[in-house]
Amino acid sequence: MTRRNEEFKKSFIHKIFSTNASNGGKTIKDILDSSDIHTESVFERSICKSLGRAMAVSQDVQSLRVFAATWNVGGKSPHSGLNLDNFLQIQDQSDIYVLGFQEIVPLNAGNVLAIEDNGSAAKWLSLISQSLNKTPDDHASYNTHSTFKSKPSKQGSIKPVTEKGSSLFSQRISLRTASRIYMAERRRRIKSCNCIPESERKYSKESCFKCQQASFDYNDFSSEEDEGSSGTVTPELTTPGSTNQMRYSLIKSKQMVGIFVTIWVKRELVQHISHLRASCISRGILGYLGNKGCISVSMSILQTSFCFVCSHLASGEKEGDELRRNSDVIEIIKNTQFPKICRLPNSSMPEKILEHDRVIWLGDLNYRIALSYSDTRKLLEGNDWDALLGKDQLKIEREAGRVFKGWKEGKIYFAPTYKYSYDSDTYAGETIKSKGKRRTPAWCDRILWHGSGIYQKSYTRWESRFSDHRPVCATFLVNLKAVEDKSTLSYKTESVLMMLVKII
């Protein structure tokens, strides 16, 4: 090999892998197939195409579209006419919907100290299902970013569930009963462990992403939604139809006083989910009541672990109240503990929030703007978001390293989400009638993430007058690695590099 060819080879390899280091989430194959590498010759472009075809086999990274939203509904129960289509951005057809609510019941002594009222939670489930499980023809576009594509039901086209689903509003049912209606048929499996010992993985079908199958009996594992309190008989319900006819299945719903989290996934994705667990931390009155705190949900999709945290932190806009919120976050991270259910003796299945590969934290974090009401109003009237964000408590506390160290949040391009007068587009305190309820406008409702392989695509608020908060939504493209043993990965990497050398 001539000196000139040797220099060319080193230069070209450097182009590929230095580009990959800052590729914004693209695989090497994506780079080779695109114009991200600026080649000087037809020969180099030909090499890129050849390597792109090779990397199609070696790159085993899937992508999921995740929609996350937080909404403080101000203690109001939803009505049957509340349309959530735009809120859920159903035209995008995300793979996973993670929805966190705060104050789904009024935070009075009765709800905090007495038996939990989950009638509102059941109604929210009905509304969410009505939007997610509409007929495919009702959607304006089809999501092409996702690995998982919705398929028509074998039993025929998916029927709208609006009419039947609305009947739930006239029935006084529990959250547990409502959850059964929308739950995935394999709900017992997703709460269990499907890990394979290293010695068996090489020969297992589960090492193939396309044909992962359950290797145990569903009936061996219980589901909390299936457990009756004392043999209570569930009344006959008008259901929205078979779960086989739904494109999205509910995999988890959990309530703690006013905090409510619900997670829905595409039906095709259910078979790949396992290790589903939940943990609740109370941070309310006296430090242990559930009017404030969080619900965290842990699960695995193939070999990638996810954690979703929905929280409602300490309120108040007095100086120093932000330290109470910092304390809530620190205690939640410290004390959240997921039960150990993995059957492998040396399991690395995460039990703490930060041990997960991908974490999304959403909720009414209650951080305020460190300005007076009048100063805040002046900046709002001038749409000076940068000046306002400079005084945002969460931004200040994060930059000082006092909370959410190592976490990320997308750039905010929307107006403060709190506090509005009910059924109005004006902030509380702007009118004579609402002066007594005046609060300095703030970005209380936030979504953050932790871990690699998460790329935020949007960060917006939804314009709804339903409560004194505006809901906040984010969509993410999340990388998901399929199951492969180390020897296979090493072999594939070596093969591609050898091909690179041969081509050059």
C-alpha positions in Angstrom: 0.0 0.0 0.0 1.4 3.4 -1.0 2.0 6.2 1.5 -0.7 8.2 -0.3 -3.3 5.4 0.1 -2.4 4.9 3.8 -2.9 8.6 4.5 -6.2 8.5 2.6 -7.4 5.5 4.6 -6.6 7.1 8.0 -8.2 10.4 6.9 -11.4 8.7 5.8 -11.8 6.5 8.9 -11.3 9.6 11.0 -14.1 11.4 9.1 -16.6 8.6 9.9 -15.9 8.1 13.5 -15.3 11.8 14.4 -18.7 12.5 12.8 -20.3 9.8 14.9 -19.0 11.3 18.1 -21.3 14.4 17.7 -24.0 13.0 15.5 -27.0 14.1 17.6 -28.3 10.5 18.1 -27.7 9.1 14.6 -26.1 5.7 14.1 -23.0 5.3 11.9 -25.3 3.8 9.3 -27.4 7.0 9.3 -24.3 9.1 8.7 -23.1 6.9 6.0 -26.4 7.0 4.2 -26.7 10.8 4.5 -24.7 13.9 3.6 -23.4 14.3 7.1 -20.0 13.2 5.9 -18.6 15.7 3.4 -16.7 13.5 0.9 -14.4 15.0 -1.7 -14.8 12.3 -4.4 -17.2 9.9 -6.0 -15.0 7.1 -4.7 -15.5 8.1 -1.1 -19.3 8.4 -1.6 -19.4 4.9 -3.1 -17.6 3.6 0.0 -20.1 5.3 2.2 -23.0 3.6 0.5 -21.3 0.2 0.7 -20.6 0.6 4.4 -24.1 1.9 5.0 -25.5 -1.5 3.7 -23.1 -3.3 6.0 -24.0 -1.3 9.0 -27.7 -2.1 8.4 -26.9 -5.5 9.8 -24.4 -4.5 12.5 -26.3 -1.6 14.0 -29.0 -3.1 16.3 -30.5 0.1 17.8 -34.2 0.7 17.6 -36.0 4.0 18.3 -39.2 4.7 20.2 -41.3 7.8 20.2 -42.3 8.7 23.7 -44.9 11.4 24.5 -44.8 12.7 28.1 -47.2 15.3 29.6 -48.0 16.8 32.9 -51.2 18.5 33.9 -52.3 20.0 37.2 -56.1 19.9 36.8 -56.9 21.9 39.9 -59.1 19.3 41.7 -61.6 19.2 38.9 -63.2 16.0 37.6 -63.3 15.8 33.8 -66.6 15.9 31.9 -67.5 13.5 29.0 -67.2 16.3 26.4 -63.5 17.0 27.1 -61.6 16.2 23.9 -58.0 15.2 24.5 -57.0 14.7 20.8 -54.9 17.8 20.5 -53.4 17.4 24.0 -52.2 13.9 23.2 -51.0 14.9 19.7 -52.6 11.7 18.4 -51.6 12.4 14.8 -48.0 11.6 15.8 -49.0 8.1 17.0 -46.2 7.8 19.6 -45.2 4.4 20.9 -45.5 5.3 24.5 -47.7 7.8 26.3 -46.7 8.8 29.8 -49.3 11.1 31.4 -48.9 12.6 34.8 -51.7 14.5 36.6 -51.7 16.5 39.8 -54.7 17.4 41.9 -57.1 15.1 40.2 -59.1 15.5 43.5 -59.4 18.5 45.7 -56.6 18.5 48.2 -58.9 18.8 51.3 -58.6 16.9 54.5 -61.1 14.3 53.5 -59.2 13.3 50.4 -55.8 13.5 52.1 -56.7 11.6 55.3 -59.6 9.4 54.3 -60.1 6.6 51.7 -58.8 7.6 48.3 -61.4 8.9 45.8 -60.4 7.5 42.4 -63.6 8.2 40.5 -61.9 11.0 38.6 -59.0 8.8 37.7 -61.3 6.3 36.1 -62.9 9.1 34.0 -59.5 10.3 32.8 -58.7 6.7 31.6 -61.9 6.7 29.6 -61.1 10.0 27.9 -57.5 9.0 27.1 -58.6 5.7 25.6 -61.2 7.5 23.5 -58.5 9.7 21.9 -55.8 7.1 21.5 -58.0 4.3 20.2 -59.8 6.1 17.4 -59.8 4.6 14.0 -56.6 5.1 12.0 -58.5 7.0 9.3 -59.2 9.7 11.9 -55.4 10.6 12.1 -54.1 13.2 9.8 -50.6 11.7 9.5 -48.6 8.6 10.3 -45.5 8.5 12.5 -42.5 7.3 10.5 -39.9 7.8 13.3 -40.9 4.7 15.2 -39.7 1.1 15.0 -43.1 -0.2 16.0 -45.9 0.3 13.5 -49.6 -0.2 14.4 -51.2 -3.1 12.5 -54.9 -3.6 11.8 -56.6 -5.9 14.2 -57.2 -9.5 13.0 -60.8 -9.1 14.2 -61.4 -6.2 11.8 -60.9 -2.4 11.9 -60.6 -0.6 15.2 -63.9 0.9 16.2 -64.3 4.3 17.8 -65.0 3.9 21.6 -66.5 7.3 22.2 -70.1 6.2 22.7 -69.4 3.2 24.9 -66.5 4.8 26.7 -68.6 7.7 27.7 -70.9 5.4 29.5 -68.2 5.0 32.2 -69.0 8.5 33.3 -72.5 7.4 34.4 -71.1 4.4 36.4 -69.4 4.8 39.8 -66.5 2.5 39.3 -63.1 2.2 40.9 -59.7 2.9 39.3 -58.9 -0.8 39.6 -62.1 -1.8 37.7 -61.6 0.9 35.0 -58.0 -0.2 34.5 -59.0 -3.8 33.8 -61.1 -2.5 30.8 -58.1 -0.9 29.1 -55.3 -3.1 30.4 -53.1 -5.1 28.0 -54.1 -8.8 28.0 -50.6 -9.8 29.0 -50.5 -7.5 32.0 -49.3 -10.3 34.3 -46.3 -10.9 32.1 -45.1 -7.2 32.0 -45.0 -7.2 35.8 -42.7 -10.1 35.9 -39.1 -11.1 35.0 -38.2 -12.5 31.6 -34.4 -12.3 31.9 -32.4 -15.1 30.4 -29.2 -16.4 32.0 -26.1 -15.5 30.0 -25.4 -19.2 29.4 -28.8 -19.7 27.7 -29.0 -16.3 25.8 -27.0 -17.5 22.8 -29.5 -20.1 22.0 -32.7 -18.3 23.0 -35.3 -16.8 20.7 -35.3 -13.8 23.0 -31.9 -12.8 21.6 -33.8 -11.9 18.4 -35.6 -8.6 18.7 -38.2 -9.5 16.1 -39.3 -12.8 17.7 -39.1 -12.3 21.4 -41.6 -14.6 23.1 -42.6 -15.2 26.6 -41.0 -18.3 28.2 -43.2 -18.7 31.2 -46.8 -19.1 32.3 -48.8 -15.8 32.6 -50.8 -17.3 35.4 -47.7 -17.7 37.6 -47.6 -14.0 38.4 -50.2 -11.8 40.0 -51.2 -8.3 39.1 -52.3 -5.7 41.6 -55.1 -4.6 39.3 -56.4 -8.2 39.4 -56.4 -8.6 43.2 -59.7 -8.1 44.9 -59.9 -6.6 48.4 -62.0 -9.4 49.9 -63.5 -11.4 47.1 -65.6 -8.5 46.0 -67.5 -9.1 42.8 -67.0 -6.5 40.1 -70.3 -5.3 38.5 -71.0 -5.9 34.9 -69.7 -3.0 32.8 -70.2 -1.5 29.4 -66.7 -1.8 28.0 -65.2 -0.1 25.0 -64.7 -3.4 23.3 -62.0 -6.0 23.3 -58.5 -4.9 24.1 -57.5 -6.8 20.9 -59.3 -4.1 19.0 -57.4 -1.3 20.6 -54.2 0.1 19.1 -53.0 1.3 22.5 -53.1 -0.7 25.7 -52.9 0.6 29.3 -50.0 -1.0 31.1 -50.0 1.0 34.3 -52.2 3.4 36.3 -51.5 4.5 39.8 -52.9 7.1 42.1 -51.7 8.7 45.4 -54.3 11.2 46.6 -54.2 13.9 43.9 -51.2 12.5 41.9 -52.1 10.1 39.1 -49.9 8.5 36.5 -51.0 6.4 33.5 -48.9 4.8 30.8 -50.2 3.5 27.5 -48.2 1.7 24.8 -48.8 0.4 21.3 -50.3 -3.0 21.4 -47.3 -4.4 19.4 -44.9 -3.2 22.1 -46.5 -4.9 25.0 -44.8 -8.2 24.4 -41.4 -6.6 24.8 -42.1 -5.0 28.2 -41.2 -6.6 31.6 -40.2 -5.8 35.1 -43.0 -3.3 35.5 -43.0 -1.8 39.1 -44.2 1.3 40.9 -43.0 3.2 44.0 -44.7 6.1 45.9 -43.0 8.7 48.0 -45.1 11.0 50.2 -43.8 14.5 50.9 -46.9 16.3 52.0 -48.2 17.4 55.4 -45.8 16.5 58.2 -43.5 15.1 55.5 -45.5 11.9 55.1 -49.0 12.6 53.7 -49.7 12.1 50.1 -51.0 15.5 49.1 -47.4 16.1 47.8 -44.8 13.6 46.6 -44.4 11.4 43.6 -45.3 8.2 41.8 -42.4 6.5 40.0 -42.8 3.7 37.4 -40.0 1.4 36.4 -40.0 -1.0 33.4 -37.8 -2.7 30.9 -38.2 -2.8 27.1 -35.9 -5.6 26.0 -32.6 -4.8 27.7 -33.2 -1.1 28.2 -34.6 0.1 31.6 -37.0 3.1 31.8 -38.1 5.1 34.8 -40.9 7.7 34.7 -41.4 10.0 37.7 -44.5 12.1 38.2 -44.3 14.5 41.1 -46.0 17.4 42.9 -43.5 19.3 44.9 -43.8 21.8 47.8 -45.8 25.0 46.9 -45.2 28.6 47.9 -43.6 31.6 46.4 -41.9 33.0 49.5 -38.1 33.4 49.5 -36.6 30.1 50.6 -39.5 27.9 49.4 -37.4 26.7 46.5 -35.2 25.0 49.1 -38.1 22.9 50.2 -38.7 21.9 46.6 -35.0 21.0 46.3 -35.4 18.8 49.4 -38.4 17.1 48.0 -36.4 16.1 44.8 -33.4 15.0 46.8 -35.5 12.8 49.1 -37.5 11.3 46.2 -34.3 10.3 44.5 -32.8 9.0 47.7 -35.8 7.0 49.0 -37.5 5.7 45.9 -36.9 1.9 45.9 -38.4 -0.5 43.4 -39.1 -4.1 44.5 -36.6 -6.7 43.3 -38.4 -9.2 41.1 -35.6 -10.3 38.7 -35.0 -14.1 38.9 -31.3 -13.9 38.0 -29.0 -14.2 41.0 -26.6 -11.4 39.9 -29.2 -9.2 38.3 -28.4 -5.6 37.5 -32.0 -4.6 37.2 -32.3 -1.1 38.6 -33.9 -0.5 42.0 -33.2 3.3 42.2 -34.3 6.1 39.9 -30.8 7.0 38.7 -29.8 3.4 38.0 -32.1 3.3 35.0 -30.9 3.8 31.4 -33.6 6.3 30.5 -35.4 8.5 33.0 -38.1 11.1 32.4 -39.3 13.3 35.3 -42.5 15.3 34.9 -44.9 17.2 37.1 -45.9 20.3 38.9 -42.5 21.1 40.3 -43.8 24.4 41.7 -40.6 26.4 41.1 -41.4 30.1 40.7 -39.9 33.2 39.1 -37.7 35.2 41.6 -39.3 38.5 40.7 -42.1 40.7 42.0 -45.5 40.4 40.4 -45.2 43.8 38.8 -41.8 43.1 37.3 -42.9 39.7 36.0 -45.9 41.3 34.4 -43.8 43.9 32.6 -41.5 41.2 31.1 -44.5 39.1 30.2 -46.1 42.0 28.3 -42.9 42.3 26.3 -42.6 38.6 25.7 -39.1 38.7 27.1 -38.8 35.0 27.8 -35.0 35.1 28.2 -35.1 37.7 31.0 -37.9 35.8 32.8 -36.0 32.4 32.4 -33.0 34.1 33.9 -35.0 34.4 37.1 -36.6 31.0 37.0 -35.9 29.2 40.3 -35.4 25.8 38.7 -32.9 27.1 36.2 -31.0 29.0 39.0 -31.0 26.0 41.4 -29.9 23.6 38.6 -27.0 25.8 37.5 -25.9 26.2 41.1 -25.8 22.4 41.3 -28.3 22.2 44.2 -30.9 20.1 42.4 -31.3 17.9 39.3 -27.5 17.8 38.7 -26.8 16.0 35.5 -30.4 16.3 34.2 -31.5 18.0 31.1 -34.4 20.2 30.1 -35.4 21.5 26.7 -35.4 25.2 25.9 -38.7 26.9 26.9 -40.4 28.9 24.2 -43.9 29.2 25.8 -45.5 31.5 28.4 -45.6 30.6 32.1 -48.2 27.9 32.8 -49.4 29.1 36.2 -51.6 30.7 37.6 -54.6 31.4 35.4 -58.1 32.4 36.3 -60.5 29.5 35.7 -62.0 29.3 32.3 -59.9 32.3 31.2 -56.7 33.2 29.3 -55.7 35.8 31.9 -53.4 35.3 34.8 -55.0 35.3 38.3 -54.8 38.8 39.7 -55.2 40.7 36.5 -58.8 41.5 37.2 -60.5 43.1 40.2 -62.4 39.8 40.9 -59.2 37.7 40.9 -56.9 40.0 42.8 -57.4 38.0 46.0 -56.0 34.9 44.2 -53.0 36.7 42.7 -49.9 34.6 42.1 -46.8 35.6 40.2 -46.9 33.8 36.9 -44.4 30.9 36.7 -43.3 27.8 34.8 -44.4 25.4 37.5 -45.1 22.5 35.1 -41.9 21.0 33.8 -40.4 17.9 32.1 -36.7 16.8 32.5 -34.8 13.8 31.5 -31.6 11.9 32.6 -29.5 9.4 30.7 -28.1 8.9 27.2 -30.0 8.0 24.1 -32.8 10.5 24.7 -33.5 13.2 22.2 -36.2 15.8 22.7 -38.2 16.6 19.6 -40.7 19.1 21.1 -41.5 20.9 24.3 -44.7 22.8 24.3 -47.8 23.7 26.4 -51.4 23.0 25.4 -54.0 25.8 25.5 -56.8 24.5 27.7 -58.9 26.6 30.1 -59.9 23.5 32.1 -57.8 24.5 35.2 -55.5 27.2 36.6 -52.5 25.4 35.0 -51.7 24.9 31.3 -50.6 21.3 30.6 -47.0 20.8 29.3 -46.1 18.2 26.7 -42.8 16.8 25.3 -42.0 14.3 22.7 -38.8 12.3 22.7 -37.0 9.9 20.3 -35.5 7.3 22.6 -32.9 4.8 21.5 -33.5 1.2 22.5 -30.9 -1.5 22.2 -32.0 -5.0 21.3 -30.7 -8.1 23.0 -27.3 -9.2 21.9 -24.5 -11.0 23.7 -21.1 -9.3 23.8 -19.4 -11.8 21.5 -22.0 -11.1 18.7 -21.5 -7.3 19.1 -17.7 -7.7 19.0 -17.9 -9.9 15.9 -20.2 -7.5 14.0 -18.0 -4.5 14.9 -14.9 -6.4 13.7 -16.7 -7.4 10.5 -17.6 -3.9 9.6 -14.1 -2.6 10.3 -12.6 -5.4 8.1 -14.9 -4.4 5.3 -13.8 -0.8 5.6 -10.2 -1.9 5.3 -10.9 -4.1 2.3 -12.9 -1.4 0.4 -10.3 1.2 0.9 
